[in-house]
């Protein structure tokens, strides 16, 4: 696992990428915004259940937070593949309606 400072930095980055305020993330996790702030500055480590909720709220895999960057890449690739499949389905449906 990575150190508290690096973990806090990743929590903040994930929150900002998702466009969430500390208060919004806190609500999703079930903690106060002061607790989210403490996580982000590395004052305290979030428990696993909080990381799990942050993972869901920010759409980042837990591996992203604890140091497994590869799992973040895999998650992004999976989302891209899902989006491409949806585009393909929409294009196929559009072609069928034109025929």
KEZARO-119888 format. One record per atom (N, C-alpha, C): residue number from 1; residue in three letters; atom name; x, y, z. Coordinates in steps of 0.1 Angstrom, whole numbers. Layout:
// KEZARO-119888
  num  residu  atome   east  north     up
  NUM     ala     CA      X      Y      Z
...
END
This chain:
// KEZARO-119888
  num  residu  atome   east  north     up
    1     unk      N      8    -12      0
    1     unk     CA      0      0      0
    1     unk      C      9     12      0
    2     unk      N      4     23     -6
    2     unk     CA     11     35     -6
    2     unk      C     10     43      7
    3     unk      N     19     53      8
    3     unk     CA     18     61     21
    3     unk      C      6     70     21
    4     unk      N      4     76     33
    4     unk     CA     -8     84     36
    4     unk      C     -9     96     26
    5     unk      N      3    102     24
    5     unk     CA      3    114     15
    5     unk      C     -1    111      1
    6     unk      N      4    100     -4
    6     unk     CA      1     96    -18
    6     unk      C    -14     91    -19
    7     unk      N    -18     84     -9
    7     unk     CA    -32     80     -9
    7     unk      C    -41     92     -9
    8     unk      N    -38    102      0
    8     unk     CA    -46    114      0
    8     unk      C    -46    121    -13
    9     unk      N    -35    122    -19
    9     unk     CA    -34    129    -33
    9     unk      C    -43    122    -43
   10     unk      N    -43    108    -42
   10     unk     CA    -51    101    -52
   10     unk      C    -66    103    -49
   11     unk      N    -70    103    -36
   11     unk     CA    -84    106    -33
   11     unk      C    -88    119    -38
   12     unk      N    -80    129    -36
   12     unk     CA    -83    143    -41
   12     unk      C    -84    143    -56
   13     unk      N    -74    137    -63
   13     unk     CA    -75    137    -78
   13     unk      C    -87    130    -83
   14     unk      N    -91    118    -77
   14     unk     CA   -103    111    -81
   14     unk      C   -115    120    -79
   15     unk      N   -116    126    -67
   15     unk     CA   -127    135    -64
   15     unk      C   -128    146    -74
   16     unk      N   -117    153    -77
   16     unk     CA   -118    164    -86
   16     unk      C   -121    160   -101
   17     unk      N   -116    148   -105
   17     unk     CA   -119    143   -118
   17     unk      C   -133    140   -120
   18     unk      N   -140    136   -109
   18     unk     CA   -154    133   -109
   18     unk      C   -162    145   -108
   19     unk      N   -156    157   -104
   19     unk     CA   -163    169   -102
   19     unk      C   -171    170    -89
   20     unk      N   -167    162    -79
   20     unk     CA   -173    162    -66
   20     unk      C   -166    172    -57
   21     unk      N   -174    179    -48
   21     unk     CA   -169    187    -37
   21     unk      C   -165    177    -26
   22     unk      N   -158    182    -16
   22     unk     CA   -155    173     -5
   22     unk      C   -168    170      2
   23     unk      N   -177    179      3
   23     unk     CA   -190    177      9
   23     unk      C   -198    166      2
   24     unk      N   -198    166    -11
   24     unk     CA   -205    156    -19
   24     unk      C   -199    143    -17
   25     unk      N   -186    142    -18
   25     unk     CA   -180    129    -16
   25     unk      C   -182    124     -1
   26     unk      N   -182    133      8
   26     unk     CA   -184    129     22
   26     unk      C   -198    123     23
   27     unk      N   -208    129     17
   27     unk     CA   -222    124     17
   27     unk      C   -222    110     12
   28     unk      N   -215    108      0
   28     unk     CA   -215     94     -6
   28     unk      C   -209     84      3
   29     unk      N   -199     88     10
   29     unk     CA   -191     79     19
   29     unk      C   -198     77     32
   30     unk      N   -205     87     37
   30     unk     CA   -211     86     50
   30     unk      C   -202     92     61
   31     unk      N   -194    101     57
   31     unk     CA   -185    108     67
   31     unk      C   -187    123     66
   32     unk      N   -180    131     74
   32     unk     CA   -181    145     73
   32     unk      C   -171    150     62
   33     unk      N   -173    162     58
   33     unk     CA   -163    168     48
   33     unk      C   -150    170     55
   34     unk      N   -150    172     68
   34     unk     CA   -137    174     75
   34     unk      C   -129    161     75
   35     unk      N   -136    149     75
   35     unk     CA   -130    136     74
   35     unk      C   -124    134     60
   36     unk      N   -131    138     50
   36     unk     CA   -126    138     36
   36     unk      C   -113    146     35
   37     unk      N   -113    158     41
   37     unk     CA   -102    167     41
   37     unk      C    -90    160     48
   38     unk      N    -93    153     59
   38     unk     CA    -82    146     66
   38     unk      C    -76    135     58
   39     unk      N    -85    128     50
   39     unk     CA    -80    118     41
   39     unk      C    -71    124     31
   40     unk      N    -75    135     25
   40     unk     CA    -68    141     14
   40     unk      C    -54    147     18
   41     unk      N    -53    151     30
   41     unk     CA    -40    157     34
   41     unk      C    -31    146     41
   42     unk      N    -37    134     42
   42     unk     CA    -29    123     47
   42     unk      C    -28    123     62
   43     unk      N    -37    130     69
   43     unk     CA    -38    130     84
   43     unk      C    -43    117     89
   44     unk      N    -52    111     82
   44     unk     CA    -57     97     86
   44     unk      C    -59     89     74
   45     unk      N    -58     76     76
   45     unk     CA    -61     66     65
   45     unk      C    -76     62     65
   46     unk      N    -82     62     54
   46     unk     CA    -96     58     54
   46     unk      C    -97     43     55
   47     unk      N   -108     39     62
   47     unk     CA   -110     24     64
   47     unk      C   -114     18     50
   48     unk      N   -113      5     49
   48     unk     CA   -115     -1     36
   48     unk      C   -130      1     31
   49     unk      N   -139      1     40
   49     unk     CA   -153      4     36
   49     unk      C   -155     18     30
   50     unk      N   -147     28     36
   50     unk     CA   -148     41     30
   50     unk      C   -141     42     17
   51     unk      N   -130     35     15
   51     unk     CA   -124     34      2
   51     unk      C   -133     28     -9
   52     unk      N   -140     18     -4
   52     unk     CA   -149     11    -13
   52     unk      C   -160     21    -18
   53     unk      N   -165     29     -9
   53     unk     CA   -176     39    -12
   53     unk      C   -170     50    -21
   54     unk      N   -157     54    -18
   54     unk     CA   -151     64    -26
   54     unk      C   -149     59    -40
   55     unk      N   -145     46    -41
   55     unk     CA   -143     40    -54
   55     unk      C   -156     40    -62
   56     unk      N   -167     37    -56
   56     unk     CA   -180     38    -63
   56     unk      C   -184     52    -67
   57     unk      N   -182     62    -58
   57     unk     CA   -186     76    -60
   57     unk      C   -177     82    -71
   58     unk      N   -164     79    -72
   58     unk     CA   -155     85    -81
   58     unk      C   -153     77    -94
   59     unk      N   -159     65    -94
   59     unk     CA   -157     56   -105
   59     unk      C   -142     52   -108
   60     unk      N   -135     51    -97
   60     unk     CA   -121     47    -97
   60     unk      C   -120     34    -90
   61     unk      N   -113     24    -95
   61     unk     CA   -112     11    -87
   61     unk      C   -104     13    -75
   62     unk      N   -106      5    -65
   62     unk     CA    -99      6    -52
   62     unk      C    -84      5    -55
   63     unk      N    -80     -3    -64
   63     unk     CA    -66     -4    -68
   63     unk      C    -59     10    -71
   64     unk      N    -67     19    -76
   64     unk     CA    -61     32    -79
   64     unk      C    -57     39    -66
   65     unk      N    -65     38    -56
   65     unk     CA    -62     44    -43
   65     unk      C    -50     38    -36
   66     unk      N    -49     25    -37
   66     unk     CA    -39     18    -28
   66     unk      C    -26     15    -36
   67     unk      N    -25     20    -48
   67     unk     CA    -12     19    -55
   67     unk      C    -12     10    -67
   68     unk      N    -23      3    -71
   68     unk     CA    -23     -5    -82
   68     unk      C    -28      3    -94
   69     unk      N    -19     10   -101
   69     unk     CA    -23     19   -112
   69     unk      C    -28     10   -123
   70     unk      N    -23     -2   -125
   70     unk     CA    -27    -10   -136
   70     unk      C    -42    -13   -135
   71     unk      N    -47    -14   -123
   71     unk     CA    -62    -17   -123
   71     unk      C    -70     -5   -127
   72     unk      N    -64      7   -125
   72     unk     CA    -71     19   -130
   72     unk      C    -71     19   -146
   73     unk      N    -60     16   -152
   73     unk     CA    -60     15   -166
   73     unk      C    -69      4   -171
   74     unk      N    -70     -7   -165
   74     unk     CA    -79    -18   -169
   74     unk      C    -94    -13   -168
   75     unk      N    -97     -5   -157
   75     unk     CA   -110      0   -155
   75     unk      C   -114     10   -166
   76     unk      N   -104     18   -170
   76     unk     CA   -107     28   -181
   76     unk      C   -109     21   -194
   77     unk      N   -101     10   -197
   77     unk     CA   -102      3   -209
   77     unk      C   -116     -4   -209
   78     unk      N   -120     -9   -198
   78     unk     CA   -133    -16   -198
   78     unk      C   -144     -6   -201
   79     unk      N   -143      6   -195
   79     unk     CA   -154     17   -197
   79     unk      C   -154     21   -212
   80     unk      N   -142     22   -218
   80     unk     CA   -141     25   -232
   80     unk      C   -147     14   -241
   81     unk      N   -144      2   -238
   81     unk     CA   -150     -9   -245
   81     unk      C   -165     -9   -244
   82     unk      N   -170     -7   -232
   82     unk     CA   -185     -6   -230
   82     unk      C   -191      5   -238
   83     unk      N   -184     17   -239
   83     unk     CA   -189     28   -246
   83     unk      C   -189     25   -261
   84     unk      N   -178     19   -266
   84     unk     CA   -177     15   -280
   84     unk      C   -188      5   -284
   85     unk      N   -191     -4   -275
   85     unk     CA   -202    -14   -278
   85     unk      C   -215     -7   -279
   86     unk      N   -217      3   -270
   86     unk     CA   -230     11   -271
   86     unk      C   -231     19   -284
   87     unk      N   -220     25   -288
   87     unk     CA   -220     32   -301
   87     unk      C   -223     23   -312
   88     unk      N   -216     11   -312
   88     unk     CA   -219      1   -323
   88     unk      C   -233     -3   -323
   89     unk      N   -239     -5   -311
   89     unk     CA   -253     -9   -311
   89     unk      C   -262      2   -316
   90     unk      N   -259     14   -313
   90     unk     CA   -267     26   -318
   90     unk      C   -266     27   -333
   91     unk      N   -254     25   -338
   91     unk     CA   -252     26   -353
   91     unk      C   -259     15   -360
   92     unk      N   -259      3   -354
   92     unk     CA   -266     -8   -361
   92     unk      C   -281     -6   -361
   93     unk      N   -286      0   -350
   93     unk     CA   -301      3   -349
   93     unk      C   -304     14   -359
   94     unk      N   -296     24   -360
   94     unk     CA   -298     34   -370
   94     unk      C   -298     29   -384
   95     unk      N   -289     20   -387
   95     unk     CA   -289     14   -401
   95     unk      C   -301      6   -403
   96     unk      N   -306     -1   -393
   96     unk     CA   -318    -10   -395
   96     unk      C   -331     -1   -398
   97     unk      N   -331     11   -391
   97     unk     CA   -343     19   -393
   97     unk      C   -343     26   -407
   98     unk      N   -331     28   -412
   98     unk     CA   -329     34   -426
   98     unk      C   -333     24   -437
   99     unk      N   -332     11   -434
   99     unk     CA   -335      1   -444
   99     unk      C   -349     -1   -447
END
